[in-house]
Amino acid sequence: MKVKLLLVLCVIFQFGTAQDLTVGYSVNDLTQHPMQPLAKPGYLETVTDPSFPATNIRRITQATAGSFVAPMYNTIQSWNTDESFMLVYGGGVHQLLNGQDYSFIRTLSDINPDDLEAVFWSFIDPNILFYMDNNTDDLISYNLETQVKTIVVNIRTISSCAGSDGLSGGNDIQMMSWDDDVFAFRCGNSSAFYYRISTSTLTQFNITDINYTSPMPFPSGNFFYHNRKVYDANGIFVRDLNVGSTEHSCLGQLSNGDDAYFSIGFEQGPNGACQGTLVAHNATTGHCFSVTPVGDYGYPKSGTHMSALAHKNTDGGWVAVSSLGYQQDGVQILDQELFIAKVNEFDSDVYRVAHHRSDEDDIGYWGEPHVTISPSGTRLLFGSDWSGAEDGISVDSYVAELNKNTLSNTQFVNTNQIVTLYPNPAKDKLQLQSTLSQLLALTISDISGKTILKTHIYRQKQIDVSSFANGLYFVTFYNEGTIQTLKFIKK
């Protein structure tokens, strides 16, 4: 569904309404856009991919030669729920960054999850992380602001799993349910469970072959995925999915809100069809289809990962995908590319947005991009060793900022500047200067859509922002129907 321009201007960053991610991109484009030489950007600097000029690519880490700082994994959300914080992994530790300007805050050396990927942002509280402690098997709620750890429950105690059996959230880690309520785990290779926090109840799955993999909750917390099968909230088998083999995947939702399993399908499923670089499976109905049909996009690309975690974009069904490909020269469609897809129940639209310029030839596993979509869907985190002169030296984290011509610090409507903001970032005072003689009304909102301030300006105005929390803000101006939205960072 395309949102009218005026609506986009008003609500593009207000969570609780849809954000159109398609501006500046061609839908279902089957034209080759060969990767062109591009110098690696400096730390916190941006470049524009010549083949996909609607996307800014910003380097957000500083890995030393021979090392990496990269996303944890594509199935694990990197940003917190209001996108004020984000996590990357490097140097054997999780690193906490500002989610807006990407500045380094601190290492999270005080958490000890049972797996480096098993760190889950709350879908509700921007300050909370969940993880199971590797030593105590406590399910921990960790407050980033206070650095206080609260024990939700001891997983070893409630499951009667002996220490020698080994509790784990793995092998194929996904997020908790999108209401922060369901945590799934396995006891060695003998049994698997989930714990529902709101009711303090433990449910065991009726699975004979655990296969060293825990069932993972779909976003609703009412269905679970395990080894090509769907289980219900009672832990009972519901249906097989038409999956040919277990490959890279991510749990998410379709645009209608149904739980979904997104994966690569190298071959057709047991019931035929459902082959492609990205295949969608409805967990409720079992229906599946190829988002990228082989007849259009070619044989499924190697090194493909997907992320379906844009839970704050109420337009729904957004998935981000990164593919290495076979030639890895960025010439063929989807080779060395990032793309996003809007996936409905029976159809989808694909938008190719950037080249990631990475491979795993010299770096190995961490050289895979492992794209992760932000909660709003407007940004994609990925790792890259940056093909070209930098190829194979190190892996850094980058953010593809979508719709750069729409979401930049410029007006959305008129080509003539109406209002300017400075300094940006601002510390104490934000200066607003207008070229118009009329009175302008304005509102300032934070990234969650909450209105922080309503006021008016006439030609020039100074606003005290010293009391604002650090982060990204949006200023919307109104003047007899004219709307201009700018953004600024409070530091």
C-alpha positions, 0 to 999 in steps of 0.5 A: 500500500502506498501512503499519500505524500502528505501523510508521509510528511506528517507521520514518517517517524511516528511509531504507531503509524506506517512508515513508507520505506519505498520512496526513491526505490524501484519496485520489483526492479529486474535490471542489473545495477553493477557494483561500482568502486567506492572508497570506504567511508571514515568513521561515522561518515557516509557514502552513497552507493552510485547504483542505489543513490537513494541510500546513505551508507554510514560506517559506525564502528572502528575495527582494527586490522584483522578484527571485526565489530559486527551485528550479533546475527540477523535474527537478533534485533540490534536496536532497542524499541525506540531506536535510542540504543543499539548493540554490535559485537566485537573484541569478545564483548557486546558494545552499546552505541547511541542508536541515532548518532552511533557514538560509542557509549560503553561495553556490556562486559557486565552481562554473561549470556549463554550465547553471544547471540542470546541477548534480547531487547525488550519490545516495550521498554527501551532500557531493558535487555533480557538474557539467560545467565551462562553461569546461574541459568537465571533469566535476567532483565537488565536495565541499561540506565541503572545497570540493575539486574533483576532475576525473572526466574531461574530456568534450571529450577523451573525445568529441573534440568541438571547442570550436566545436561546443559541449558541453552536457548539454541541452536537457532536463536530467534527473539523472544515473543513481541510482547516480552512474555515468552522465552524458549529453551532446551535441556541438552538434547533431551527436552525443550520448554518455553516459559510464559512470564505473565503467568509464571507457567512452564510448558514442555514441547512434545518433540521426540527429536530435539536435534540440539535445537530449541523451538523458537516463539513466533512474534505472537507467542502462540506458535513456535517453530522447530525443524520445519514444523509449527507447534502450538501454545500447548507444545503440540505439533500443528503442521509441517511447513513446506520447507525443503531443508533448514536454511537461514531464516528469521521469524516475523509477521506478514502484513496482515499480522500473521506469524511467519517464517522467512527463509531461503529455499535452495530447492522446492519444498516437499509439496513443490514450489516455494523456492527462492532467495526469500520465501515466506511461510504463514505459520497459521495457514501453512501457505508459502510462496517465493518473494523472489521467484527463480524465474525473475531473480535467478537461483537462490543466492549463497550467503543469504540472511534475512531480518523480519524485526521491523515491529514498530512499522505498522504497515507490517510485513517488512523483511530485509535481506543480504546476499553474498551471491556466487560471483560476488562481483555485484553484477548479477541481480541480488549479488552482493546486495541488500534488499527489502520486501513488503510481504503480504499473504499472497504477494509481495514487493521487492525493493533493492537498496544497496550493495554491502561490499562484503564476502567471507573469503578472508574473514570467514563467518564475520565477513557475512553481512547478517543484515538487521532491520531497525524497528521502524524499518528505516535503517539496515545494519550490516557487517562488511569488509568493504570490497576493494582496497579494504577487502579482507582487512577488517569487518566494520558495522555499517548502517544503510539509511533508507530514503536519504532524500526524504529523511535527511535534514532538509524539508520534505515539500518545497525546494526553497528552504523555509526554516533552518535549524542550527547547531545540529547536533544541539547541546543547550539552545536550538536556533530556528530561522525562517525566511517567511514573514508569517507566524509558524506553528511547530511541534517537536516529537521524539522518535517514539512519536511523543510530542515534547513541545508545541510553540510558534516562531516568527522569523527567528526563535531560540528554543531551550533543549537543555532538558531534552534527553539525548537522542533524535527529534523531529520538528514539524512546521505548519503554515496554512497547509505547508508542512516541513519536517526537519530532524536534529540531534540533542547531545 
